[in-house]
Amino acid sequence: GVLTMPRVLTLDSKGQLLINPPDEIESLRQNPRHRKSFAVTVEQEIEADDIKGDCIELALEAEISNGGVFGLKVRMTPDGEEHTAIIVDSSAHTLSIDTTQSSLSPDVYQPSPLFRVKSREDVRVQTAPFTLESGERLRLRVFIDRSILEVFANGRQCVTQRIYPTRPDSLGVALFSRGGMTEVLSLNAWD
């Protein structure tokens, strides 16, 4: 029921399903920004001051240390109070979207009485299997369209989530690393 962008499904030479956004989406790009290689050290968070917006595309390539966790915070307020985290955990082999701080409104999270959940976090973190092969670089394509967040990882996984930030300054982007250093080889952004 979420109006997301079309997806192109193909098979690779090994018969594995690939999932990617259509190439035609690139014709909508405006206002390009580019950051060259930089390191995100352990327990560091780097704000991408030149990249902001609630309707943007991000393309990132990075090398995550073995067993490390790398992530992006999007739709982030300057004080970090409100944000949505995209997390790649190389040891757990997962790609997650954590919405526990996506909105300050108590009305956003209203679990259905049909579902039994232990805590609010049980339904606020969406996790999908995702494994980086030995020596493989992480390639993320992230699309934010106001309240829709779509994350494509290495053409093999895609996670979509609705988010409802309440603050008008929820526009920032930050990168973080835990359990090891991450070398960001490139970060591109477009409105």
C-alpha positions in Angstrom: 0.0 0.0 0.0 3.0 2.3 -0.2 3.6 4.2 -3.4 7.2 3.3 -4.0 9.3 3.6 -7.1 9.3 0.8 -9.6 11.9 -1.9 -9.1 13.9 -3.8 -11.7 14.2 -7.5 -11.0 16.8 -9.6 -12.8 18.9 -12.7 -12.3 22.7 -12.7 -12.1 24.9 -15.3 -13.7 24.5 -17.5 -10.6 20.7 -17.3 -10.7 20.5 -15.0 -7.7 17.7 -12.4 -7.7 18.9 -8.8 -8.1 16.7 -5.8 -7.2 17.6 -2.3 -8.3 15.8 1.0 -9.0 15.2 1.8 -12.7 17.9 3.7 -14.5 15.3 6.2 -15.6 15.1 7.6 -12.1 18.5 9.3 -12.7 16.9 11.7 -15.1 15.2 13.3 -12.1 18.5 14.2 -10.3 19.2 17.9 -9.6 21.7 19.8 -7.5 24.5 17.2 -7.4 26.9 17.0 -4.3 29.9 14.8 -4.0 32.3 13.9 -1.2 35.5 12.0 -1.9 37.0 9.3 0.2 37.0 9.7 4.0 37.2 7.5 7.0 34.5 7.1 9.7 36.5 5.9 12.7 35.1 3.7 15.5 32.3 5.3 17.5 32.5 8.4 15.3 29.5 10.3 13.7 30.2 12.6 10.8 27.5 15.0 9.7 27.3 15.7 5.9 26.7 19.4 6.3 26.3 19.9 2.5 23.7 17.2 2.2 20.3 17.9 3.5 16.7 17.4 2.4 13.5 15.5 2.6 13.4 14.6 -1.0 16.9 13.3 -1.9 18.9 10.4 -3.4 22.1 9.2 -1.8 24.6 6.8 -3.5 27.4 5.5 -1.3 30.3 3.1 -1.6 32.2 2.0 1.4 34.5 -0.7 2.9 33.3 -1.9 6.3 35.8 -3.4 8.6 35.3 -7.1 9.3 32.6 -7.5 12.0 31.9 -3.7 12.0 28.6 -1.8 11.8 28.1 1.1 9.5 25.2 3.4 9.2 23.5 6.5 7.9 21.2 8.8 9.8 18.7 10.5 7.5 15.9 13.1 8.2 18.0 14.1 11.2 17.5 17.3 13.2 20.6 19.3 14.0 20.5 18.1 17.7 20.0 14.5 16.6 16.8 14.2 18.6 14.9 13.1 15.6 16.4 10.8 12.9 16.0 7.5 11.1 19.0 5.1 11.1 20.0 2.8 8.2 22.3 0.1 9.6 24.5 -2.5 7.9 25.8 -5.0 10.5 28.5 -7.1 8.8 28.7 -9.6 11.7 25.0 -10.1 12.0 24.6 -10.1 8.2 21.7 -7.7 8.3 20.4 -4.4 6.8 18.1 -2.5 9.1 16.0 0.6 9.3 15.6 1.8 12.8 12.7 4.2 13.3 12.7 4.4 17.1 13.7 8.1 16.8 12.1 8.9 13.5 9.3 10.9 15.1 8.7 12.8 18.3 4.9 12.4 17.9 3.4 9.8 20.3 0.6 9.3 17.7 2.9 7.8 15.1 3.4 4.6 16.9 0.0 2.9 17.5 0.3 -0.9 17.5 -2.7 -2.9 16.4 -4.3 -4.8 19.2 -4.1 -7.8 16.9 -0.3 -8.0 17.4 1.5 -8.8 20.6 4.7 -7.0 20.8 7.1 -6.9 23.8 8.2 -3.3 23.2 7.9 -0.4 20.9 11.3 -1.3 19.4 9.9 -4.7 18.2 8.0 -3.0 15.4 10.2 0.1 15.0 13.3 -1.7 13.6 12.9 -3.5 10.3 15.6 -6.0 9.6 16.4 -8.0 6.4 19.2 -10.5 5.7 22.2 -9.0 3.9 25.7 -10.4 3.6 28.7 -8.8 2.2 31.0 -11.3 0.5 34.7 -11.4 1.5 36.3 -8.2 0.1 33.0 -6.9 -1.3 32.3 -3.2 -0.9 29.0 -1.9 0.4 27.0 0.0 -2.2 23.9 1.8 -1.0 21.3 3.7 -3.0 19.0 5.6 -0.6 15.8 7.4 -1.7 13.9 9.7 0.6 10.6 11.1 -0.6 9.2 13.0 2.3 7.7 10.1 4.4 9.0 7.2 2.3 12.5 5.8 2.7 13.8 3.1 0.3 17.2 1.5 0.7 18.9 -0.7 -2.0 22.0 -2.6 -0.9 24.4 -4.0 -3.5 21.5 -4.8 -5.8 20.6 -7.8 -3.6 18.3 -6.3 -0.9 15.8 -3.6 -0.7 14.0 -2.3 2.4 11.2 0.3 2.4 9.8 2.1 5.4 7.4 4.9 6.1 8.7 7.6 8.4 7.0 10.7 9.9 9.4 13.3 11.3 7.6 16.1 13.1 10.2 18.8 13.1 10.7 21.0 10.0 14.5 20.8 10.5 14.6 17.0 10.2 16.7 17.3 7.0 20.2 16.3 7.9 22.4 13.3 7.0 25.1 11.7 9.2 27.4 8.7 8.9 28.5 6.5 11.8 30.7 3.4 12.5 30.8 1.0 15.4 33.1 -2.0 16.1 35.6 -0.9 13.4 36.5 1.8 11.0 34.6 2.3 7.7 36.3 3.8 4.7 33.7 5.7 2.6 35.0 5.7 -0.9 32.3 8.0 -2.3 29.1 9.7 -1.2 26.9 11.4 -3.8 23.7 13.2 -3.3 21.0 14.7 -5.5 17.8 16.5 -4.9 
